[in-house]
Amino acid sequence: MKLLQIPTANLEERIKEEIEENPALEYADEGDGTQDEYEADKQTEETEFGEDGEVELSNDSAEKIDLDDFLKREDDDGGYDYSDDYYGGGDSDRQSTPVRVETNFHDHLLDQLGMLELEEQRHKIAEQIIGSIDDDGYLRREPTSIVDDLAFGQGIYTSVDEVNELIEHIQQFDPPGICVWTLQECLLLQLKRLPQAQPVKNAIDVIDKYFNEFIKKHYDKIQRHLGINDEKFKEVINIIVKLNPKPGAAFAVLNKAESYIIPDFFVFNNNGKAELTLNSKNAPELKMSQGYRDMMRAYDRGEKKDKRQKEAVMFIKQKLDAAKWFIDAIKQRQHTLLHTMQAILDFQKEFFLTGDETALRPMILKDIAQMTGLDVSTVSRVANSKFVQTEYGTYKLKYFFSEALQTDSGEEVSTREVKTILNEIIGGENKRKPFSDERLTEMLQEKGYNIARRTVAKYREQLNVPVARLRKEL
């Protein structure tokens, strides 16, 4: 179940971790007969290990590895051997995989701190301040709390004045607008970095003196106070809206692997038939180490069978059992993913063939659970963090699940369809006079959707669309 909920982007890393921890598990080379070999191993498992868990090995003339050699390596290294012969590391491509080195937001600030040439104590205080900045670029500790943190945590005694002085230094770092407590301070810092032409000075006045009116979009009131015409006021507002409310986050996005979506499934329209395939990264070929199996068979060849050798064999058996379990779990994961996605594809067939979002049918987890015979919790794990790539875009599986809403004619439609139409209405409105929730409700009811105003407000919030007053533009 844990493997099932891992997205494709993280599955490869999880497999690598398992291979690093278990030298009896290896990547399979193409065309090496791994599948037949694996099935043969399953058939002979009881013969080799015995039904009671005891080691029972038959004589085999094909053994290549001496168990004493294995134990000798343990003496030499202080641990088990992880060389290519036993670890399955013969693939030079895997050994030389490059690792991307990144500089995160805080490292970026620390690099700039090094240019200030501060004495050691002040440098440590500045490091503490930078450590108190969140990923968006805002300070989350008051100066008094930073003073206490330094005293109790590092035995460094400073004052609020010294902390504030260093905060002012850090506020001059890039990106502009960092190391502040509020959005107002963040925007002001960015404006003060711009060439001080009159429109910028007016923008500073707006944020400094009329910030509450600005965030509530009471533009008429602000314009009267500034005493400027519509064209100049629009230029001022355009300067402000181009500022970055989260300067640190903009830097961090560059380093986030999550910003790249790797689809788990691909759906293609093949002459009116939707065809489903699983991302090959979800179906890696794995096998159990031949070297470890040979060591198991070699055990009964030796004349000396002391306690130390038996302990080594039990270790090998454990690793082989774990490798078999992991290979089975990966195969079961592949089967469950395909089985569940096929059910979703069958249920939403019209959408996958046309790309028309209004063609989505009401569908809940229970519907797919009944079609597949799986538990609802299993379907939920598949739908979570999984993506499907279609000819019309890449979608999260959760996108296809929605409740039902009844029309005036009694027909059940997906709430996804209602949200799509609501979004289209808002997208086509006059931004100088945006529609209120009451008007949006009336328009949807005119289209035959039996919906209440509070439901429209809920859907609007789920679409991350603000209220009419905040959608108003000049």
N, C-alpha and C positions, 0 to 999 in steps of 0.2 A: 504493500500500500504506500510506503514511503517512496519507493521508486516510481510509482504510478503518478504521483503528484509533482515529480520533478519535471520542469520544462526542458525541451530539447537543448536550449542554450546551456543548461547546467548538467545534462546527462553525461556528456563526454568527460567532464571534470570528475563526476562521481565515479565513473568507470575507472579512470586513471587512479583515483584514490584507492579503489578496491584492488587494482593490480599492484599498486605500491605496497599495500598491506599484506597481500596474499601472493607470494611468489609461485604458487601452484596455478594461478590464473594468468592466461596470456591472450594477446590478440591472435586471431587465426589468420594465416596467409591465405590468399585466394587460391582455390583449387587444391587445397591440401586434404580434402576429404574430411573436414572437421565434423560435419553433421553425422556422417556414417560412423565415424570414430566415437562421437559422443553417444549415439544410440547404442553402440556396442558396449560402451562402458556402463550404461544404465542396466543393460541386461546381465552383465557380469558382476555388478556391484555386490550382490549378496554373496557370491562365491569368494570375492576378494576380502570383504570386510566381515562377513558372517552376520547372521540374524541377531545375535546377542551382542554385537558391537565389538567382539574380540577380533584381533587381526588373524585372518586365515588366508595364507598365500600358497598358491600352487607353484611347483617348479616350472620355470620358464627359461628356455635356453637363449632368449633374445635380450636378456638383461645387459645393459651397457654401463650402469652406474654402480659403483661399489659403495655400500653404506658407510664403510670405514672412512672413505674419502670425504663423505659429507660431514662426518663427525670431526675429522681432522681439520676441515675448514672452519668449523665452529671454534676449535681451540685457537686457530691462528687469528681469527677476526674478532673473537669475543661475541659472535652472533652468527646467524645463518647467512649463507652465501647468497648474494643477490646479483651475481655476475650474469652475463648473457646466456650461458649454458642453462642456468636454472630459472632465470627470471623472464625468459622469453624476450630479451631485449636486443635481439639480433637485427631489428629494423633500425637502420641508421637514421631514417627520417624522423622516427619518434624521439631518438636520443638528442637530435639537434634542433628540436622545435624551439624557435625563438620566443622569448618572453618579453612582452611589451613593458617598458619602464615608463611610469607616469609620474608627473608632479601634481599633487592634489592642491586644493585651494590653500590649505594651511601651510604647506611647504612653500608655496608661492609667496606667501606673506613673510615666512621666516627668511627666505632668500633676500627679500628687500630689507628685512631687519638687520641683516649682516652688513648692510651698507651704511648704517648709522654710526658705526664705530662707538658703541656705548661701552661704559665700564661694565665689569662682570655682573654686579648686582642689578644695575638698571637693565641690562640685557635679559636677565632672568625674569625681572618684573614684566618686561615687554613680552617675553615668551608666554607668561601666564595670561596676559591680556589677550594675546592671539589665540591661545587655547580656549578662551572663553567666548570666542566668536563662533556662531553657528555656520552651517553650510550656506545659508542665504546671505551671510555677511553682517549679521546683526550681533551686537553684544548681548549676552544673556545673563551677565552678572553686573551688579552695581559696583562702583569703586570701593565702597566699604567692604563688600563681600570679597572682592579681589584682595584687599589688604589682609583680611582675616585668612583667606586661603593660603596666602604666601607665609603668614606668620605660623600657622598651625601645620601646613604641609611641608614647607621647605626651611622654616626657621629664618625667613627673610623679613625684616621689619621695615616697613615703608609707611607713607602717608597717603591720604586721599589726593592731596595736591600733586604729589609726584606721579601717582597713577593717572590722574587726569592729564598731566603734561605729556606723558608717554602716549596716552590715547590720542591726543591731538597730533602727535607725530605719525602714528599708525593710520590715522584718517587721511593722510596725504599719500598713502600707498595706492597702488593699482590693484583691482579695479576701483574707480571712483565710487564713493558712497558707502564704504565699509566702516565697521567699528563704531556704529551708532546704535541707539536704542529704539528709535522710532522711524517710521516711513518718512515723516516730515523732514527729519534730520538727514536722512539718506538722500532725498531728492534735492535738498538745499546744497549739500556737499557737491553733488554732481553739477548743479547749475553754476556754482561758484568756480568750477574748473573751466567753464566755457568762456569764450571771449565776451567781455562785458558790453555788448551792444545794447541798445535800448529795449528790444524785445526780451532779451535775457534778464535785464534788470526788472522788467515788468513781471516776468515769470517768477523771479525771486520774491517779489512783493506778493504775488498770488499765493505761493506756498508758505511764506513767512507770516502773512497777515490774514489771509482768507482761506486757510487750508480746509477748515470744516465746510465752507461753502463750496470749495472745489470738489471735494470727494462726494458731496451731495448733488453736484452738477447744478448749482444755483448760479448759472453763468450770468444771467441778467444783472443780478445784484453785484457780482464781482466787476462786471464791465462798467457799471455806473460809478463804482468807487475808483476805478482806474482812470475813467474819463477818456477812453479811447474808442475809435469806431470799430465796426464789425470785422473789417479786414485785418486790422492790427491785433484785435483780440483773438481772432482765429489763429494768427501767427504765434501768439503767446501760448495758446493751448497746445498747438502742434509741437512746440518745443518741449513742453512738460510731458506729453504722452509718449514722447520718444525716449524718456529717461527709463532706467532699469530699476524697478522696485526691489529686485533681489539680485544685487550685483555679484554676490558669491556663487549663487546657483548657476548663473550663466557660465562661470568658469568650470564648475563641477560637472556640468552636462557633458563636456568633452571627454571626461574620463569614465563615464558610466557605460558599462557593457549593456545595461538594460535599455539603453537608448536604441539598440539594434534589435529588431524583432526577428527571431529565427522561427519560421513556421514549423509546426509539428506535422501538418498534413498539407497535401496539394490536391485540389479538385479541378478537373478540366472538363469542359463541355466537348464531348466527342460525338458530333453529329446528333445532338439532341439527347445524348446519354451522359450523365454526370459520372465521371470516373474518379475514384479515390486512390491516392497512394500515400504511403507513410514516408516521412523524411528519412533518408538513409542513415542519418546520424542517430535515429531512434532504433536502428537495427544493426548494431555492430556485431561482427563475427568474433566470438570468443571461444577459447578452448582451454582444456586442462593441460598442464605442463607434462610433456612426455617424459622428461627427466624425473619428475616426482613419481610418476607411475612406475617407471623402471626401478627406482629405489625401493618402492613397495615390494615389487616382485623379487628384488635382489635379496631381501631380508632372509628368506628361508634357504638361500644358497650357502650362506656363511656357516662355518662350523661354530664360530663364537657368537652366542646370542645372549649377551649380558643385559643387565637392567638398563644400562646407558643406551644401548642400541634400541631396546624396546621403546624407551621414552622418545627417541628420535623418530621411530616409525609411527608412534601415536601422534606426534606433532604433524608428520607428513599426512597422515590420514585425516586429521582435523582440517588441514589446508585444502586437501582434495575435496572433502565434503563441502566446505565453504565455497569452493569454486563451482561445484556442481549446483549448489543452491543458487548462487548468483546468476549462473547461466540460465537456469530455469526461471528465475524471477524476471530477467530481462525478456525472455521469450513470452512469459505470461503478460508482461507489460505491453509488448507489441500487440499481442492478440486482443487485449482489453481496449487499447487505444483504437485499433481498427474497427472492432466490433461496435464500440460506442459511437465513433464518428460516422460509421456507415448508417447507423440508426438516425442520427441527426440529419445526414444527407437525404435519407429517404423521407423523413418528416418534412423537411424544408426544400424538397426537390425543385419546386418552382423558382425559388429564390436563386438557387445555385445554377439554374439554367438561364435565368433572365437578368439577375442582379437587381431586380426591382425590390426595394426594401418594403414596399407596401404589400408585397406578396408573402411576407413572413407570417406564418400561422402562429397562434398562441401555443406555447410549448413550455412545459415545466419539467423539472428533473424527474418527476414521477413518470411522465410519459415515456421518456427514454429508458428508464429503469424497467418498465413493463415490457417494452419492445426487446430489450437485450437480456432480460432475466437477471440483471445485476442489481445490487443494492443501491439505493438512492445515494448513499454516502460515497460509493465507488464512482458513480456517474459525476457526482460533485467534484471529486478529485481529478477526474479526467478534464472536466470543463474548466477547472481552475488553472490559470497561467498557461493555457494552451492556445495556439493560434492556427488558423487554416488560411492558406493562400489560395485565392480564387482569381478568375479572370477580371473580377470587378474590384479587387483589393484584398487586403489581408485583415481578417477579423478575429477577435477573441471569441472563443467558443461560447462564453457567457452571453455574447451579443445575441445569440439565437434563442435564448430563453426569455420568455416574457409572459405576463399574465394576460387574461382575456378581458376584453371590454365589449359590451353589447351595443349594437347600433339600434336605431329606431325600428328597423325591420326585424329585429330579433337575432340578427346574425352576429356571431362572435368574431371579433377581430383582435389582432395582437396589439398590445399597448405600444409596441415598437412602431407599428404603422401610424398610430396616433401621434407619437412623438416626432416621427418623420414629417408628417403633415404640419404639425405645430412649428417645427423648425423652418419649414418652407415658408409658412405665413410670416414668421418673424423676420426671416431673411429678406422678404420682399416688401417689408413695411417702409414707410417714409420715416427716416431716422430723425427728422425734425419733429415729427409727431408720432412717436411709436405707440403701438396698440397696448392698452391696459389689459390686465388679466380678464376683466369683465368682457371686454370686446373680443379677446381671443376665444373665450368660452362661447360667445354668441356665434362667432364664425365657424367654430368646430361643430356646434349644434346645427347650424345651417347645412353643413356637409353630411349630417345624419348621425353624428357621434353623440351618444347620450352621455354627457360628461358634466361634472360639477366644476365650479370656479376653483375650489380648493385643490381639485385634482389637476387642473391646468397649471396652477401655481407649483404643485409638486413636480410635475413633468418638466416645467420650465427650469426649476432648480436643478433637476437631474441632468438637464442639457447644459448646465452651467451658463444659463442666460439670465442676466440681471433683470430687475423690475424695469418698467417702462421709463421711469424718470432717469435711471442710470444708463439707459440705451440711447438717450437723446444726444444728438450731435448738432454741432453748429452748421 
